[in-house]
Amino acid sequence: MAFLQAQGYTVPEVNEIANDILRFGKEEAVVLNGPADLRSRWEAAAAPKGYYSWREEAWGIMRLTGPRLFDLMAKISPVDLSPSAFPAGRIAQTRVGYVEAIIWRNDREVIGFDVLFDVAATAFFATAVATASAEFNSEVPA
């Protein structure tokens, strides 16, 4: 975390997201949408600085929103993602739609969840979400 702080980032608490930094543990974080030169700054920095892991082509991301969002999330995740238990900015590493995933509550425009998962599971994940949400389709106005 010291490297990110030295770069001017405010590092969030464990299991939270802030400033496009997902923090998973004491010394584990993922930077989303970092500046183009962040890697070169990391390479030039003196140790200790953590480990770099390129994830750009390994992860897929899906944003889930909608009028029955919390009902859907209750069906596809074992974690209680209700507003009282899982406020905006929280992170969970769990299964979502039968896929190992990282999920966080992101209310940037509307209440929603961003789900980060192995890109190889994209079709499977999309099908799982579509199947789970099918029961709500007749309740949502066109």
C-alpha positions as CSV (number, residue, x, y, z in Angstrom):
1,M,0.0,0.0,0.0
2,A,3.0,2.3,0.6
3,F,3.7,2.5,-3.1
4,L,0.1,3.6,-3.9
5,Q,0.1,6.1,-1.1
6,A,3.5,7.5,-2.4
7,Q,1.8,8.0,-5.8
8,G,-0.9,10.1,-4.2
9,Y,-3.6,7.5,-3.9
10,T,-5.8,7.4,-0.8
11,V,-6.0,3.7,-0.1
12,P,-9.4,2.5,1.2
13,E,-10.0,0.2,4.2
14,V,-9.9,-3.6,3.7
15,N,-12.9,-4.9,1.7
16,E,-13.8,-1.4,0.3
17,I,-13.3,0.5,-2.9
18,A,-12.4,4.1,-3.2
19,N,-10.7,6.1,-5.9
20,D,-10.7,3.1,-8.3
21,I,-8.8,1.0,-5.8
22,L,-10.2,-2.3,-4.7
23,R,-8.6,-3.3,-1.4
24,F,-8.8,-7.0,-0.6
25,G,-6.4,-7.4,2.3
26,K,-3.8,-5.6,4.3
27,E,-1.4,-5.6,1.4
28,E,-3.6,-6.7,-1.5
29,A,-5.3,-4.2,-3.9
30,V,-6.3,-3.8,-7.5
31,V,-6.1,-0.5,-9.3
32,L,-8.9,0.0,-11.8
33,N,-8.4,2.6,-14.6
34,G,-5.0,3.6,-13.4
35,P,-3.0,6.2,-15.3
36,A,-1.0,4.8,-18.3
37,D,2.3,5.5,-16.5
38,L,1.5,3.7,-13.2
39,R,3.3,0.5,-14.3
40,S,6.4,2.3,-15.3
41,R,6.4,4.2,-12.0
42,W,6.0,0.9,-10.2
43,E,8.9,-0.6,-12.1
44,A,11.1,2.4,-11.3
45,A,10.2,2.4,-7.6
46,A,12.5,1.0,-4.9
47,A,11.3,-2.0,-3.0
48,P,9.2,-2.8,-1.1
49,K,6.4,-2.1,-3.6
50,G,4.3,-5.2,-3.8
51,Y,3.8,-7.3,-6.9
52,Y,2.5,-6.4,-10.3
53,S,0.0,-8.7,-11.9
54,W,-1.4,-7.8,-15.4
55,R,-5.1,-8.5,-15.4
56,E,-6.3,-6.5,-18.4
57,E,-7.0,-9.6,-20.6
58,A,-7.8,-12.0,-17.8
59,W,-10.9,-10.4,-16.2
60,G,-14.3,-9.6,-17.4
61,I,-16.6,-7.1,-15.7
62,M,-20.4,-6.8,-15.8
63,R,-22.5,-4.1,-14.2
64,L,-25.9,-5.2,-12.8
65,T,-28.7,-2.8,-12.2
66,G,-32.5,-2.9,-12.3
67,P,-35.7,-2.6,-10.4
68,R,-35.4,-6.1,-8.9
69,L,-31.6,-6.0,-8.4
70,F,-31.6,-7.1,-4.8
71,D,-33.9,-10.0,-5.4
72,L,-31.7,-11.1,-8.3
73,M,-28.5,-10.8,-6.2
74,A,-30.1,-12.9,-3.4
75,K,-30.6,-15.6,-6.0
76,I,-27.1,-15.6,-7.5
77,S,-24.9,-14.9,-4.5
78,P,-24.6,-16.5,-1.1
79,V,-23.5,-13.1,0.4
80,D,-26.2,-10.8,1.9
81,L,-26.0,-7.9,-0.5
82,S,-29.0,-6.1,0.8
83,P,-28.6,-2.3,1.3
84,S,-28.4,-2.6,5.1
85,A,-25.7,-5.4,5.0
86,F,-23.7,-4.3,2.0
87,P,-23.5,-0.5,1.5
88,A,-22.0,1.3,-1.5
89,G,-18.2,0.9,-1.6
90,R,-18.1,-2.6,0.0
91,I,-16.3,-5.5,-1.7
92,A,-16.9,-9.2,-1.4
93,Q,-14.9,-12.1,-2.9
94,T,-17.5,-14.8,-3.4
95,R,-19.4,-16.8,-6.0
96,V,-21.8,-14.9,-8.2
97,G,-23.9,-16.7,-10.8
98,Y,-21.9,-19.9,-10.1
99,V,-18.6,-18.1,-10.9
100,E,-15.8,-17.1,-8.5
101,A,-16.0,-13.3,-8.5
102,I,-15.2,-10.0,-6.9
103,I,-18.3,-7.9,-6.4
104,W,-18.8,-4.4,-5.2
105,R,-21.7,-2.0,-4.7
106,N,-21.3,0.9,-7.0
107,D,-24.1,3.5,-7.0
108,R,-22.5,5.9,-9.5
109,E,-25.6,6.6,-11.5
110,V,-28.1,4.2,-10.1
111,I,-27.9,1.5,-7.5
112,G,-25.9,-1.4,-8.9
113,F,-23.2,-4.0,-8.5
114,D,-20.0,-4.4,-10.5
115,V,-18.8,-8.0,-10.8
116,L,-15.3,-8.9,-11.8
117,F,-14.7,-12.5,-12.9
118,D,-12.5,-14.7,-15.1
119,V,-13.1,-13.6,-18.7
120,A,-13.2,-17.2,-19.9
121,A,-16.5,-17.5,-17.9
122,T,-18.2,-14.6,-19.6
123,A,-20.8,-16.5,-21.6
124,F,-21.5,-18.8,-18.7
125,F,-21.9,-15.9,-16.3
126,A,-24.2,-13.9,-18.7
127,T,-26.4,-17.0,-19.1
128,A,-26.6,-17.6,-15.4
129,V,-27.6,-14.0,-14.8
130,A,-30.2,-14.1,-17.6
131,T,-31.6,-17.3,-16.4
132,A,-31.9,-16.1,-12.8
133,S,-33.5,-12.9,-13.8
134,A,-36.0,-14.5,-16.2
135,E,-38.7,-14.7,-13.4
136,F,-38.6,-10.9,-13.0
137,N,-38.9,-10.1,-16.7
138,S,-42.7,-10.1,-16.7
139,E,-42.7,-7.6,-13.8
140,V,-40.5,-5.0,-15.4
141,P,-42.3,-2.5,-17.7
142,A,-40.9,-2.4,-21.3
